[in-house]
Amino acid sequence: MSDTSLALPAEAPARANRRAGLMRSLETWVPRVLTWVLLGFLFVPMLVVIPVAFTDRSYLSMPVDGLSMQHFRALADPSKGWIGSILTSAVIGVVSALSCTALAAAFSIGAWLHAGRWPSLMRVILLSPLIVPPIIYAVGMVRLWSALSLLDTWFGNIIIHVILAMPLAVLAISGALGNLDPAVVRAARSLGARPPMIVTGVILPNLRAGLAASLLLSFIVSWDEITVTLFVTSRNIVTLPRRIWTSINDNVDPAIAAIASLMLLITVLGLLARLLIWDRRGAEKTNHNN
Amino acid sequence: MTFLTIDGLEKSYGKVRALERISLGVAEGEFVTLLGPSGSGKTTLLMSVAGFTEPTAGRILLGDQDITRLDPEDRDFGFVFQGYALFPHLSVADNIAFPLRVRKWPRARIQARVEEMLALVGLEAMARRKPAQLSGGQQQRVALARALSFGPRMMLLDEPLSALDRSLRDSMQQELKRLHRETGVTFLYVTHDQEEAYAMSDRIAVFHRGRLVQSGPPREIYARPANSFVAGFIGGNNLFTARHDPHSGEIDLLGRRLRLGHLDPGLHCADGKVTGWIRPEALRPGPAAPGELELALTLEDISFAGTGDRLFLRSPDGQPLIASQTSGPTGPAFRPGPITCAVHPDDIGFLPARQT
């Protein structure tokens, strides 16, 4: 057959082939292993809280003689204060997320409609909490808040959370506005719409994704906030991060592992629900288009 | 009868004067095009009529109502934007219904009108689509239907075809003419494309550097340009300079000394210089027929232009001229070098002496 003349003659090319094969499998495996190591670093510390939450001891540790639900029961006990703190954090989070998003939307839409030097300057000021370290900010806040008698009050805390979440809210909403053609405002006016109608009927419906992102991000900022909170709260307002902090400082209570597990569970459920709903909607859309 | 009256309108941005004392009347049902290059003030004028730009001086009247300071939302003008500016979150039908909902029409009447408008622009099948799911031409039709749906007193269109490709532009021109004819609404149309203006307008107003330099029917603009800008930029003519001797009545024209008594439309300038124009299609290679004028020119280059060829010529006194020729499939039989061309004296125009 004429093929034989094309067959590789000696061993040297075979060795080269083996080496190339080795290189290829290294190229496949090294990135894979690195990826898993990276994911491990991200997730394992989070997962560690789960066994700790079921420990049978009264301090932070892995379960020794068996699993126990005592720390979850402690969470449910109102006298321990966990439920109160969860509610406090939730109320502050929801109220500050709503107010922050409303203010950020008002500012962003205004700055979008009347671009100029003042809106740009305002924007830099609103974004400044991103740049100033929270600890520095906290020190300033204590002085100001004590002068205004806002220390350890609901109102004072909500204002601080609104300010701290403002940069993310403004960025989320401005980003959504950046995708909207400013000519739609003129179009709406030429079609007879007055400002309230333009805002509610044209601008806001096109910002839905940005508003949702702003609500979520500002809620998370508030839910997480500890640095400034430590400075401006004492006995009245004990948010969840503050209680976790206190409990670690005082007695290394495994209840914090229990609360961490619960939060992890809620997050995972939320992501799953989101994935499922998203998938179904995506599928419906494709069907509809067909 | 004048429907829209623009009276001495001015607009300045600091020291820059975007509009200089523009006066223009538009009759009811007329299709008037504001034509000019970018920065000529045509869009500023349209925006002033729409109410988006506040003029520095002057008045805009609709009938006998002064609308100069009226808010755009109270003018009842349909506006079609360059980028369409459809509402991305609303379906085609809801976009068209938007001005009707703003006007609080009853639901049944809105539905009937939306269907009517969809039929007018041929988009019945697209009613439930979002703008992002439409082609450029379809989006433009939605924008037109939306602007027409509420029965506007007038339509204002800002370069609505500039984002479309060429073949679609031609069919949309026909579509716009049809919509104008069928609705009877007055159209004020802005473009920088003279072919578009010629094809659609009852009347063209030519803008240059914030001034209205000429207004009239397309054929008149083409045949009797008021100045060198209109003759050159808008008409696509060859412009040349000639020397006129008022004593002898003779003229030095592209290397020839001629006595052209009938071409003397009050051209007397102090220095004897006059500007003339020849249309590229009137300049013909070949010997002159009786009554024609023969010019000895130099052919420098030939370029193929689809419908024919463009000959790049130069006169003995060094002025460039272009001749366009329809040609067969084999192309023209010309070689660069000396060439004889003919032009009928009626096809040579002279611009009136500059008024100062």
HADDOCK unambig.tbl for C-alpha pairs under 7 A between the chains (distance, minus, plus):
assign (segid A and resid 181 and name CA) (segid B and resid 85 and name CA) 6.78 0.50 0.50
assign (segid A and resid 183 and name CA) (segid B and resid 85 and name CA) 5.50 0.50 0.50
assign (segid A and resid 184 and name CA) (segid B and resid 85 and name CA) 4.90 0.50 0.50
assign (segid A and resid 184 and name CA) (segid B and resid 86 and name CA) 6.51 0.50 0.50
assign (segid A and resid 184 and name CA) (segid B and resid 87 and name CA) 6.39 0.50 0.50
assign (segid A and resid 187 and name CA) (segid B and resid 79 and name CA) 7.00 0.50 0.50
assign (segid A and resid 187 and name CA) (segid B and resid 85 and name CA) 6.33 0.50 0.50
assign (segid A and resid 189 and name CA) (segid B and resid 72 and name CA) 6.07 0.50 0.50
assign (segid A and resid 189 and name CA) (segid B and resid 73 and name CA) 4.78 0.50 0.50
assign (segid A and resid 190 and name CA) (segid B and resid 72 and name CA) 5.54 0.50 0.50
assign (segid A and resid 190 and name CA) (segid B and resid 73 and name CA) 5.16 0.50 0.50
assign (segid A and resid 190 and name CA) (segid B and resid 77 and name CA) 6.44 0.50 0.50
assign (segid A and resid 190 and name CA) (segid B and resid 78 and name CA) 6.46 0.50 0.50
assign (segid A and resid 190 and name CA) (segid B and resid 79 and name CA) 6.21 0.50 0.50
assign (segid A and resid 191 and name CA) (segid B and resid 73 and name CA) 6.40 0.50 0.50
assign (segid A and resid 191 and name CA) (segid B and resid 78 and name CA) 6.73 0.50 0.50
assign (segid A and resid 191 and name CA) (segid B and resid 99 and name CA) 5.03 0.50 0.50
assign (segid A and resid 191 and name CA) (segid B and resid 147 and name CA) 6.96 0.50 0.50
assign (segid A and resid 192 and name CA) (segid B and resid 73 and name CA) 4.03 0.50 0.50
assign (segid A and resid 192 and name CA) (segid B and resid 74 and name CA) 6.30 0.50 0.50
assign (segid A and resid 192 and name CA) (segid B and resid 76 and name CA) 6.85 0.50 0.50
assign (segid A and resid 192 and name CA) (segid B and resid 99 and name CA) 6.27 0.50 0.50
assign (segid A and resid 192 and name CA) (segid B and resid 102 and name CA) 6.53 0.50 0.50
assign (segid A and resid 193 and name CA) (segid B and resid 73 and name CA) 6.08 0.50 0.50
assign (segid A and resid 193 and name CA) (segid B and resid 102 and name CA) 5.95 0.50 0.50
assign (segid A and resid 194 and name CA) (segid B and resid 73 and name CA) 6.78 0.50 0.50
assign (segid A and resid 202 and name CA) (segid B and resid 87 and name CA) 6.92 0.50 0.50
assign (segid A and resid 205 and name CA) (segid B and resid 89 and name CA) 6.77 0.50 0.50
assign (segid A and resid 206 and name CA) (segid B and resid 89 and name CA) 6.00 0.50 0.50
